[in-house]
Amino acid sequence: MKWIAALALTMTTGCENPSVGIGTSIGVGGASVTPVVAGSIGGVGVAVSP
């Protein structure tokens, strides 16, 4: 989980409109939650989710 925080900090220093969110999904095995880091770098939208 520490690498996600480091990635979020790195992305926010070089991108426009940074945001951190939560992605959810429901499947056969149950519900799962994953962090999502998104923003724009050079006018291109970028999202990272493990």
Secondary structure as UniProt FT lines:
FT   HELIX           2..14
FT   STRAND          16..27
FT   TURN            28..29
FT   STRAND          30..41
FT   TURN            42..43
FT   STRAND          44..48
//
